[in-house]
Amino acid sequence: MSDQLRPPAAGVIHDIGYRHYDGPRLGRFAITQALTVSSLRHAYGLGRSGKSKVMPILLLAVMVVPVAIMVGIENALQFDNPPLSQMRYIFFLQAVIALYLASQAPQLFSRDLRYGSIVLYLARPLRRTDYALAKLTALALALMVLMGLPMVILYAGALLAKFDFTLMTKEFLSGLVTALLLSILLAAIGGLIAAATPRRGFAVAAIIAVLIVSFTAVTVVTAILDPEGTHRDVASRYANLGSPFSLVEVLASFVLRGGGDWVPNTTQGLVFAAVYLLVVAGCCWGVNARYAKVARG
Amino acid sequence: MPVIATTALTKRYPRVTALDELTVEVGSGVTGLVGANGAGKSTLLKILLGLIAPTAGSAIVLGHDVVTGGEAVRALVGYMPEHDCLPPDVSATEFVVHLGQMSGLPATAARERAADVLRHVGLDEARYRPMGGYSTGMKQRVKLAQALTHDPKLVLLDEPTNGLDPAGRDEMLALVRRIGTEFGIPVLITSHLLGELEHVCDHIVVLDGGRLLRSESKAALTGETGVLAVEVRDLGGRDRLGAALDRAGARARPDGPLVLVEITGEETYDVVRDTVAELGLGLVRIEQHRHRLEEVFSV
């Protein structure tokens, strides 16, 4: 038979049977870290379908392209002073940040609930608090990337344009602190809303509503209480507690002693700090409680 | 040492008792956990994984108490849930690698293991495509693969044949059998269909309303009974044989085309042989009757 004469095919797969694994098994901390990294990648669509990359990359581009152009112009025309500080830039583009949060928080939180894959995580060594914490950290880091990247470009551009180094570095660091405060707060709020529902659409709408409505409300209330925009009226100052963006703007001015429209006094600053911590802690607790319910169900 | 041992395990919800003083042991090989919907199968699996706490009693899995050592248990156990649990926008490879890491495997080991187990469950070219386009059979295979990816010391399979067509069902059961024998991993598999567990399990645990109905080796459950099944050429012959056996003092009753004769001793065989010969009937077969699990369950 010709079969017997034929040489063995090059790509034969031999069934070597089932192999046991006796290598290292990592602990909870390493697992949490791995989940954070993969969630962060997912927040930018990496490792997921091409379609899911569109929104995050588009929004990142919207954040980055204007500063890139600005840096180009300030260098080409040799400006004496930077046209915009890092901290201002964040609040200038807060709608983009809100959109990013609304589009990606459900990807990190609602997705596992909607497709039931949360069960597979809960059946593994990770505790549900680890899971919740990893997801919240990943979302905060993703927001940090979204805000940090344009800041780095602004900073690099400022150095290229030979603006005052100390001043620029100070502004850059202030910007990073503000971005960090905002990232953590937004991640906590967005995470709680997204974890509450397995329906992605609901979560998107709810996050947008909460961010836009609260900010509009704060703007309107401050405008009524402080029609001249002097920022002296105490009630109008406290009104800024009503939205995550204004809350962080005031808190950052307090922590950094400047940078915003006005600097709160110590009492006001401490109130803002307390509210910030309470909201973050409350949201994290809420996310955790939500997963406790999922685990029981 | 048993792989799973529960002692008076009880789970009460405000209005319903899901498990009621369940004491059962599960050893190596494939064990079937059988019961109607709501019999407490899924509750038992969740308690064994340490996901919900029992109201009373205790459960030891692989030497760890599930209440105090849930984490250790989950590191050693693979779990295949009953319901859908696969995100549609990632590939099987990507997903199984990720879940391997979630079980504590380093990244490279997770990759190797994922490739291995996906090959074992028979998912070949499709494993690089997003799972949204998979058939039910392929999805069940991925669900099984993720339960095996960290080389567990025990796998809990919750209704793995759910939604599969007969061919897919047979393949899945063959795979389960291989895991229990060739892979050497103890398996606890739940089902509400007794017939399908008959072929793959070494041991069967039957739950009813949260209570243990039976826990026996399959041989014992479906073991020989004292009944001889006799089939003769036509139905008229069946009736004549039945009547003649009655007259000869044997206890016989018709069952479909068969006559079932209670075996009282060696002489029963002789009586049946002689009676058939006397009547001049065409004997089709004569065999010892085995219980099927359905009958066990209906008792």
Interface residues (C-beta under 8 A of the other chain):
Chain A: G17 Y18 R19 H20 Y21 G23 P24 R25 L26 G27 R28 A30 I31 A34 L35 S38 G47 R48 S49 K51 S52 R111 D112 Y115 G116 S117 V119 L120 Y121 L122 A123 R124 P125 L126 R127 A295 R296
Chain B: L49 L51 I52 E71 A72 R74 A75 V77 Y79 P81 H83 D84 C85 L86 P87 P88 D89 V90 E94 H98 L99 Q101 M102 S103 G104 L105 P106 A107 A109 R113 D116 H120 P130 Q146 H150 D151 E182 F183 G184
